[in-house]
Amino acid sequence: MNKKEAFLNAMNERHACKLFNDKKITPEDLEFILEAGRLSPSSFGLEQWKFVVIQNQAMKEAIEAVAWNQQQISTCSDLVIILARKNVRSSDAYTIKQLQRFGLPAEAFNSFVDMYKGWVDGRDDHTIEMWSEKQCYIAAGNMMTAAAFIGIDSCPIEGFISEKVDAILGIDTRIFQTALVLPFGYRANDSRSKHRLSFDEVVEFKK
Ligand SMILES: Cc1cc2nc3c(=O)[nH]c(=O)nc-3n(C[C@H](O)[C@H](O)[C@H](O)COP(=O)(O)O)c2cc1C
């Protein structure tokens, strides 16, 4: 199989897995998946995410109970919770630290920060939180594809009560909020057939 075939094969194999079997993901494979998240792109290079890996069964069950009792959560091998960072205003220390990493000369840095201010500071908190969550979804997509590439299943989960998951995790909600619940493991059942719009329905070329 060439690289393109191998990649598309992984894309086809990935499905929203509803139930996992008992098989555990090895630490090396889990690290590979998390690396795909860590290396993901983010707006302004802000990396406004954190990946919390839940391996504790009682904690998985508590989260499942506030996520429509979706069994993927308690049956998975590793439950990744993606947290979105909320404190990303231009005055926040985290933001400054991230923007400084590019090592720009003072003048270029100041205009970069001005551009950032123009983008972020005029927007309300909810819009900013959703902006951070968008970045988290990119990391989630990459982690799911990476997992599928090595034969590991996953399921993106948005069906949960955010404040309750935040409380179970004990996170500081001034800094983070739960963006996505993302279990990984090995499927217990065959996947359903894939339904997608055709290429021509979703792709439009302007020549
Ligand atoms: C952001 C997002 C949230 C989702 N939330 C849930 C969920 O809470 N529970 C679930 O079983 N599937 C969830 N899904 C899975 C979708 O239903 C699924 O990806 C879609 O139906 C296509 O099926 P496939 O992924 O098996 O190809 C979610 C998918 C995305 C991208």
Ligand as a Chemical Component Dictionary entry (heavy atoms), coordinates in Angstrom:
data_LIG
# 
_chem_comp.id                   LIG 
_chem_comp.type                 NON-POLYMER 
_chem_comp.pdbx_formal_charge   0 
_chem_comp.three_letter_code    LIG 
# 
loop_
_chem_comp_atom.comp_id 
_chem_comp_atom.atom_id 
_chem_comp_atom.alt_atom_id 
_chem_comp_atom.type_symbol 
_chem_comp_atom.charge 
_chem_comp_atom.model_Cartn_x 
_chem_comp_atom.model_Cartn_y 
_chem_comp_atom.model_Cartn_z 
_chem_comp_atom.pdbx_ordinal 
LIG C1  C1  C 0 -17.616 17.492 17.325 1  
LIG C2  C2  C 0 -18.273 16.146 17.285 2  
LIG C3  C3  C 0 -19.073 15.739 18.332 3  
LIG C4  C4  C 0 -19.630 14.451 18.341 4  
LIG N1  N1  N 0 -20.341 14.028 19.426 5  
LIG C5  C5  C 0 -20.728 12.735 19.483 6  
LIG C6  C6  C 0 -21.311 12.208 20.668 7  
LIG O1  O1  O 0 -21.521 12.900 21.651 8  
LIG N2  N2  N 0 -21.617 10.889 20.679 9  
LIG C7  C7  C 0 -21.379 10.063 19.608 10 
LIG O2  O2  O 0 -21.655 8.876  19.689 11 
LIG N3  N3  N 0 -20.849 10.546 18.476 12 
LIG C8  C8  C 0 -20.504 11.845 18.392 13 
LIG N4  N4  N 0 -19.917 12.325 17.262 14 
LIG C9  C9  C 0 -19.681 11.404 16.141 15 
LIG C10 C10 C 0 -20.501 11.726 14.882 16 
LIG O3  O3  O 0 -21.855 11.411 15.104 17 
LIG C11 C11 C 0 -19.901 10.927 13.735 18 
LIG O4  O4  O 0 -18.563 11.332 13.544 19 
LIG C12 C12 C 0 -20.668 11.116 12.435 20 
LIG O5  O5  O 0 -21.963 10.610 12.549 21 
LIG C13 C13 C 0 -19.964 10.413 11.264 22 
LIG O6  O6  O 0 -19.773 9.040  11.557 23 
LIG P1  P1  P 0 -18.324 8.376  11.593 24 
LIG O7  O7  O 0 -17.462 9.243  12.435 25 
LIG O8  O8  O 0 -18.566 7.024  12.205 26 
LIG O9  O9  O 0 -17.804 8.285  10.194 27 
LIG C14 C14 C 0 -19.411 13.601 17.226 28 
LIG C15 C15 C 0 -18.615 14.051 16.166 29 
LIG C16 C16 C 0 -18.037 15.282 16.193 30 
LIG C17 C17 C 0 -17.134 15.701 15.057 31 
# 
loop_
_chem_comp_bond.comp_id 
_chem_comp_bond.atom_id_1 
_chem_comp_bond.atom_id_2 
_chem_comp_bond.value_order 
_chem_comp_bond.pdbx_ordinal 
LIG C1  C2  SING 1  
LIG C2  C3  SING 2  
LIG C2  C16 DOUB 3  
LIG C3  C4  DOUB 4  
LIG C4  N1  SING 5  
LIG C4  C14 SING 6  
LIG N1  C5  DOUB 7  
LIG C5  C6  SING 8  
LIG C5  C8  SING 9  
LIG C6  O1  DOUB 10 
LIG C6  N2  SING 11 
LIG N2  C7  SING 12 
LIG C7  O2  DOUB 13 
LIG C7  N3  SING 14 
LIG N3  C8  DOUB 15 
LIG C8  N4  SING 16 
LIG N4  C9  SING 17 
LIG N4  C14 SING 18 
LIG C9  C10 SING 19 
LIG C10 O3  SING 20 
LIG C10 C11 SING 21 
LIG C11 O4  SING 22 
LIG C11 C12 SING 23 
LIG C12 O5  SING 24 
LIG C12 C13 SING 25 
LIG C13 O6  SING 26 
LIG O6  P1  SING 27 
LIG P1  O7  DOUB 28 
LIG P1  O8  SING 29 
LIG P1  O9  SING 30 
LIG C14 C15 DOUB 31 
LIG C15 C16 SING 32 
LIG C16 C17 SING 33 
# 
